[in-house]
Amino acid sequence: MGRLCVKSFGPLKEIDIEINHVNLFIGANGSGKSVLGKLLTIVLDFNIQSEDIFLKKLREFGIDFLTDETVIRVYGEKEQFVEIIDKKITFSSQLEKSHKALLSLIDIVSKKLEALEEVSKEEVSKRLDEIEAMVSSQYIPAERNLISLFSQSLSSFVVAEIPLPKFLLHFSSQYEKARNEIKELDLLGMRYLNNGKDLVYYNEDEYLELAHSSSGMQSALPLYLTMRYFGHKNHHTIVVEEPELNLFPKAQNETIKYLVQECNDKNNLFLMTHSPYVLSSLNILLYAHKVGSLNENTKAKVSALVPESQWINPDKFSAYYLENGTVRSLKGATGLIGENEIDASSDEIDSEFNELVEIYREHKHDR
């Protein structure tokens, strides 16, 4: 478990959050979820050990909000990793040592692999990427639904110098790696097949190319593919913007279960959402762990309903509501998200409906 403390950074006025295995952030539009998600991606990427690279990443993500009042601190379980005060960025000595050790390991492995004539340069590159990925972060943007439209023509966009966000170009590159490695995948009652083109089969014989599929599938497939790819590479941090994007509530539930399962115990997952259905889905997985951990009998019964790979340990879960540049925890005493917190998302709509009912009852006989 770690912590992130932020003061005076763009829309984030004062944030103090625990960093756990699974982390949820919900809030209205403009509450700062995207800024927080992007900041988490940068500060938890332990490949970044240079002030210049850190500042470059802020610019690439469009969150270059450092001022003289900004304070950012990242804590691990035993020490502080990163501190930013008065625009000065300091990395912990232990983190710098770990990074140098990693670079040394990469150099040794590179030389060892190159010495083996039967190992291709592609294989060397692949293995080095895997080693470096062990301490990196990955960001899955809400704009992922654009991937189906330009992934096949990405080189043309680059040559034409069309100003696409750097983080979107990076995600497109990661998506290409994922689709080259994962040729088939079942998702949301459909089947994905890569035969050079991204095909979505709606039944055994009928399919559409991803670019001509539903908006939900154009959002879901890049998410599902890259999540499986990242999860198996054991990245340190995976940040997902709007996992519910363009999805029906039932599909949102299936997606949350898939993300938690693919994340596995070696990664930290961050979900930035608008959807109360996501909260409900996570509560099911939290409660599954609570009930399934009672004894062997309950474990077998719960596993038949919810696979153990999808259970979330409440002790390794954080949930926050963002509002006016601050956060408050959504976890109750049981470790689950409070039912009142889930219901609160629809209170305003219910209130309007109740007021309309009262007006109707008062005036239904008026003519």
C-alpha positions in Angstrom: 0.0 0.0 0.0 1.2 3.5 -0.8 -0.1 7.1 -0.8 -0.4 10.1 -3.1 -0.7 13.6 -1.7 -1.4 16.5 -4.1 -2.0 20.2 -3.4 -2.7 22.9 -6.0 -2.2 21.0 -9.2 -4.7 22.1 -11.8 -8.3 21.2 -10.7 -6.8 19.1 -7.8 -6.8 21.4 -4.7 -6.0 18.9 -2.0 -5.9 15.2 -2.5 -4.7 12.5 0.0 -5.4 9.0 -1.2 -4.2 5.4 -0.4 -2.8 3.5 -3.4 -4.0 -0.1 -3.4 -4.2 -3.1 -5.6 -7.6 -2.0 -7.0 -8.5 1.7 -6.9 -11.8 3.5 -7.9 -12.4 7.2 -8.5 -15.9 8.5 -9.4 -17.1 12.1 -9.8 -18.9 14.4 -12.1 -17.5 15.8 -15.4 -14.7 18.3 -14.6 -14.1 16.9 -11.1 -10.4 16.2 -12.0 -10.6 12.4 -12.5 -8.7 12.5 -15.8 -6.0 14.8 -14.4 -5.6 12.5 -11.4 -5.5 9.4 -13.7 -2.8 10.9 -15.9 -0.8 12.1 -12.9 -0.9 8.6 -11.3 0.3 7.2 -14.6 3.4 9.5 -14.5 4.3 9.4 -10.8 3.9 5.7 -10.5 6.1 5.0 -13.6 9.4 4.1 -12.0 11.2 4.2 -15.3 11.0 8.0 -15.0 14.1 9.1 -13.1 14.8 12.4 -14.7 13.3 15.8 -14.1 13.3 16.6 -17.8 11.5 13.4 -18.7 9.0 14.0 -15.9 8.2 17.5 -17.1 8.0 16.2 -20.7 5.4 13.6 -19.6 3.3 16.2 -18.0 3.3 18.2 -21.2 2.5 15.1 -23.3 -0.5 14.3 -21.1 -1.7 17.9 -21.2 -1.4 18.4 -17.4 1.5 20.8 -17.1 0.0 22.4 -14.0 3.1 22.8 -11.8 3.2 26.2 -9.9 5.1 27.5 -7.0 2.2 26.4 -4.8 2.1 22.8 -6.1 3.1 20.0 -3.7 3.1 16.3 -4.8 4.4 13.4 -2.7 4.3 9.7 -3.6 4.9 7.2 -0.8 5.6 3.5 -0.9 5.1 1.2 2.0 8.3 2.2 3.7 9.6 5.4 2.1 8.8 8.4 0.0 9.4 7.8 -3.7 8.8 11.2 -5.4 8.5 14.7 -4.0 7.7 17.9 -6.0 7.9 21.3 -4.1 8.5 24.7 -5.7 8.6 23.0 -9.1 11.6 21.0 -8.0 11.4 17.2 -8.5 13.2 14.9 -6.2 13.4 11.1 -6.5 14.3 8.9 -3.5 17.8 7.5 -3.4 16.4 4.0 -3.1 14.3 4.5 -6.2 17.3 5.8 -8.1 19.3 2.7 -7.0 16.5 0.4 -8.1 16.4 2.1 -11.5 20.1 1.9 -12.0 20.0 -1.8 -11.1 17.3 -2.3 -13.6 19.2 -0.6 -16.4 22.3 -2.6 -15.5 20.2 -5.8 -15.7 18.8 -4.8 -19.1 22.4 -4.1 -20.3 23.6 -7.5 -19.1 20.7 -9.4 -20.6 21.1 -7.5 -23.8 24.7 -8.5 -24.1 24.0 -12.1 -23.1 21.2 -12.4 -25.7 23.2 -10.8 -28.5 26.0 -13.3 -27.8 23.6 -16.1 -28.7 23.6 -16.4 -32.5 20.3 -18.3 -32.5 18.5 -15.4 -30.8 17.1 -12.8 -33.2 17.2 -9.0 -32.7 13.4 -9.1 -32.5 13.6 -11.6 -29.7 16.2 -9.5 -27.8 14.1 -6.4 -28.2 11.0 -8.3 -26.9 12.7 -9.6 -23.8 14.2 -6.2 -22.9 10.7 -4.6 -23.3 9.4 -7.2 -20.9 12.1 -6.5 -18.3 11.6 -2.7 -18.5 7.8 -3.1 -18.3 8.0 -4.6 -14.8 8.1 -1.1 -13.3 6.2 0.9 -15.8 2.7 2.4 -16.0 0.1 2.1 -18.8 -2.7 4.5 -19.5 -5.9 3.3 -21.3 -7.6 6.5 -22.4 -11.3 7.2 -22.9 -10.3 8.1 -26.5 -9.6 4.5 -27.2 -12.8 4.3 -29.3 -10.9 6.3 -32.0 -8.3 3.5 -32.4 -10.5 1.6 -34.8 -10.7 4.6 -37.1 -7.0 5.4 -37.5 -4.9 2.5 -36.2 -4.4 1.1 -39.7 -3.4 4.6 -41.0 -1.3 5.7 -38.0 1.8 6.2 -40.1 -0.1 8.6 -42.4 -1.2 10.7 -39.4 2.4 10.9 -38.2 3.8 11.8 -41.6 1.2 14.4 -42.0 2.1 15.8 -38.6 -1.5 15.8 -37.4 -1.3 16.9 -33.8 -2.7 13.8 -32.1 -2.0 13.7 -28.3 1.2 11.8 -27.5 -0.5 9.6 -25.0 -3.0 8.5 -27.6 -0.3 7.7 -30.1 1.5 5.7 -27.3 -1.7 3.8 -26.6 -2.2 3.1 -30.3 1.3 1.6 -30.4 0.5 -0.6 -27.4 -2.7 -1.7 -29.0 -0.8 -2.8 -32.1 1.5 -4.9 -29.9 -1.5 -6.4 -28.2 -3.4 -7.3 -31.4 -0.2 -8.8 -32.9 0.1 -11.1 -29.9 -3.6 -11.8 -29.1 -5.2 -13.1 -32.3 -8.5 -14.3 -30.8 -10.6 -13.2 -27.8 -14.2 -13.7 -26.6 -15.8 -10.6 -25.2 -19.3 -9.5 -24.3 -21.0 -12.4 -26.0 -19.0 -11.9 -29.2 -15.7 -13.1 -30.7 -12.7 -11.1 -31.9 -10.5 -12.5 -34.6 -7.4 -10.9 -36.1 -6.6 -12.1 -39.6 -4.8 -9.0 -40.6 -8.0 -7.0 -39.9 -9.9 -6.6 -36.6 -13.1 -8.7 -37.1 -15.9 -8.9 -34.6 -18.1 -12.0 -35.0 -21.7 -11.5 -33.8 -22.5 -15.2 -34.5 -20.6 -18.1 -36.1 -20.7 -16.8 -39.6 -21.5 -13.1 -39.5 -18.9 -10.4 -38.7 -18.1 -6.8 -39.1 -14.8 -5.0 -39.1 -14.2 -3.2 -35.8 -14.4 0.2 -37.6 -18.0 -0.7 -38.6 -19.0 -2.3 -35.3 -21.0 -0.7 -32.5 -19.6 2.2 -30.5 -19.6 -0.1 -27.5 -17.4 -2.6 -29.3 -15.1 0.1 -30.6 -14.5 1.1 -27.0 -14.5 -2.3 -25.5 -12.1 -4.2 -27.8 -9.1 -1.9 -27.4 -9.7 -2.1 -23.6 -10.0 -5.9 -23.5 -7.0 -6.5 -25.7 -4.6 -4.1 -24.1 -5.8 -5.1 -20.6 -4.9 -8.7 -21.2 -1.6 -7.7 -22.8 -0.6 -5.4 -20.0 -1.8 -7.8 -17.3 0.3 -10.6 -18.5 3.4 -8.4 -18.8 3.2 -7.5 -15.1 3.2 -3.7 -15.3 3.2 -1.9 -12.0 0.3 0.4 -12.7 -2.7 0.3 -15.2 -5.0 3.3 -15.3 -8.3 2.9 -17.1 -10.4 5.9 -18.1 -14.1 5.3 -18.2 -14.3 1.5 -18.4 -18.0 1.8 -18.9 -17.7 3.9 -22.1 -20.6 3.2 -24.5 -21.6 0.0 -22.7 -25.0 -1.2 -21.5 -25.1 -1.8 -17.7 -24.8 -5.6 -18.0 -21.8 -5.2 -20.3 -20.3 -2.7 -17.7 -20.6 -5.4 -15.1 -18.9 -8.0 -17.3 -16.1 -5.6 -18.1 -15.3 -4.7 -14.5 -15.0 -8.5 -13.7 -12.8 -8.9 -16.7 -10.5 -6.0 -15.7 -10.1 -7.2 -12.2 -9.3 -10.8 -13.3 -6.8 -9.7 -16.0 -5.1 -7.3 -13.6 -3.9 -10.2 -11.4 -2.0 -9.7 -8.1 1.2 -8.3 -9.7 -0.4 -5.1 -11.0 -2.2 -2.1 -9.5 -5.5 -1.1 -11.2 -7.0 2.4 -11.2 -10.5 2.9 -12.6 -11.8 6.5 -13.3 -15.5 6.4 -13.8 -18.8 8.3 -14.0 -21.0 5.2 -13.6 -22.7 4.0 -10.4 -23.0 0.6 -12.1 -19.2 0.2 -11.8 -19.5 0.8 -8.0 -22.2 -1.9 -7.8 -20.1 -4.4 -9.8 -17.0 -3.8 -7.6 -19.2 -4.2 -4.5 -20.2 -7.7 -5.7 -16.5 -8.7 -6.1 -15.7 -7.3 -2.7 -18.5 -9.1 -1.1 -17.6 -12.3 -2.9 -14.2 -12.2 -1.2 -15.8 -11.5 2.2 -18.3 -14.4 2.0 -16.0 -16.8 0.1 -13.3 -16.4 2.7 -15.5 -17.6 5.6 -14.7 -21.3 5.1 -14.1 -23.9 2.5 -17.9 -24.5 2.1 -18.6 -20.9 1.3 -15.5 -20.7 -0.9 -16.9 -23.4 -3.1 -20.4 -21.9 -3.3 -19.2 -18.4 -4.0 -16.7 -19.6 -6.6 -19.6 -21.2 -8.5 -21.2 -17.7 -8.8 -18.1 -15.5 -9.0 -14.7 -17.0 -10.0 -12.1 -16.5 -7.3 -9.8 -14.8 -9.8 -12.4 -11.9 -9.7 -12.6 -11.5 -6.0 -11.3 -8.3 -4.5 -9.8 -8.2 -1.0 -11.4 -5.2 0.8 -8.0 -4.6 2.5 -6.5 -4.1 -0.9 -9.2 -1.8 -2.3 -9.6 2.0 -2.3 -12.6 4.1 -3.5 -13.0 7.8 -3.6 -15.4 10.5 -4.7 -13.9 13.6 -6.3 -15.6 16.9 -5.9 -14.4 20.5 -5.9 -10.7 19.5 -6.1 -10.9 17.2 -3.0 -11.7 13.6 -2.3 -13.6 11.6 0.2 -13.5 7.8 0.8 -16.5 5.7 -0.3 -15.5 2.7 1.8 -17.7 1.8 4.8 -16.7 0.0 8.0 -17.1 -3.3 6.3 -14.6 -2.5 3.6 -17.3 -2.4 0.9 -18.7 0.7 -0.8 -21.6 2.0 1.2 -25.0 1.5 -0.3 -25.9 5.1 0.3 -22.9 6.2 -1.8 -24.1 4.1 -4.7 -27.7 5.4 -4.3 -26.5 9.0 -4.1 -25.6 9.0 -7.8 -29.3 8.9 -8.7 -30.7 11.0 -5.8 -30.9 14.2 -7.9 -32.8 12.4 -10.7 -35.1 10.8 -8.1 -35.7 14.1 -6.5 -36.8 15.7 -9.8 -39.1 12.8 -10.4 -40.7 13.0 -7.0 -41.3 16.7 -7.4 -43.1 16.1 -10.7 -45.2 13.5 -9.0 -46.2 16.0 -6.3 -47.1 18.6 -9.0 -49.2 16.1 -10.9 -51.1 15.0 -7.7 -51.8 18.6 -6.8 -53.0 19.6 -10.2 -54.3 16.5 -12.0 -57.9 17.6 -11.6 -57.2 21.2 -12.8 -58.7 22.1 -16.1 
